[in-house]
Amino acid sequence: MARLLPTEVIPAFLEAYGVTEFEDVCPAEELTVKIWDKYGTAPKDGDEIKPTGPFVAVIVFCDGCDRSVQLHREQLAAVHA
């Protein structure tokens, strides 16, 4: 099941994974980051939400325009390793 990354963590996520498609075009507060975690690795209630992790897939999209980008397992694993 997918979860949304909290808005305050989005800038660090974009930097960690090298997502540059939104720079100078879409403000971070207009972005939604939908994450699919590796089974059993989603943060539990009360855990600190981090911008990186064992993600399987991610979709980043702007709520104000049609811009979006998908990150796949290989791209995500390279940062988390």
C-alpha positions in Angstrom: 0.0 0.0 0.0 1.2 3.5 -0.8 1.7 6.4 1.6 2.3 10.1 1.2 5.6 11.7 2.2 5.0 14.6 4.6 5.5 18.0 3.0 8.3 19.0 5.3 10.4 16.1 4.1 9.9 16.6 0.4 12.8 19.0 -0.2 15.3 16.5 1.4 13.8 13.7 -0.6 14.2 15.5 -3.9 17.8 16.3 -3.1 18.7 12.8 -1.9 17.2 11.2 -5.0 18.4 13.8 -7.5 14.9 14.8 -8.7 15.5 18.0 -10.6 12.4 18.1 -12.8 10.6 20.4 -10.5 13.4 22.9 -9.6 12.5 26.5 -10.3 9.2 25.4 -11.7 7.1 23.9 -8.9 7.3 24.9 -5.2 7.8 22.0 -2.8 4.6 22.8 -1.0 2.7 22.0 -4.3 4.4 18.6 -4.7 3.0 15.3 -3.6 5.3 12.3 -3.2 3.6 8.9 -3.1 5.8 6.1 -1.8 5.6 2.3 -1.9 7.7 0.9 0.8 9.4 -2.5 0.7 7.0 -4.8 2.6 7.1 -4.2 6.3 9.4 -1.2 6.3 7.0 1.7 6.5 7.5 3.9 9.6 5.3 3.0 12.6 3.2 5.5 14.4 5.5 7.9 16.2 8.6 7.1 14.2 10.6 9.8 12.5 9.8 10.1 8.8 13.0 10.1 6.8 13.4 11.3 3.2 15.2 8.1 2.2 14.4 4.4 2.8 13.8 1.0 1.3 11.3 2.2 -1.2 10.0 0.0 -4.1 8.6 2.8 -6.2 7.8 6.5 -6.0 5.7 9.0 -8.0 6.3 12.7 -7.5 3.7 15.0 -9.0 2.8 18.7 -8.8 -0.7 19.5 -7.7 -0.6 22.8 -9.6 0.4 21.5 -13.1 0.7 18.2 -15.0 4.4 17.6 -14.3 5.3 14.2 -12.7 8.1 11.8 -12.5 8.4 8.1 -11.5 11.3 6.6 -9.6 11.8 2.9 -9.9 13.4 0.3 -7.6 16.8 0.5 -9.2 17.0 4.3 -8.8 15.8 4.1 -5.2 18.1 1.3 -4.2 21.2 3.2 -5.3 20.5 5.9 -2.8 19.4 3.7 0.1 22.3 1.2 -0.2 
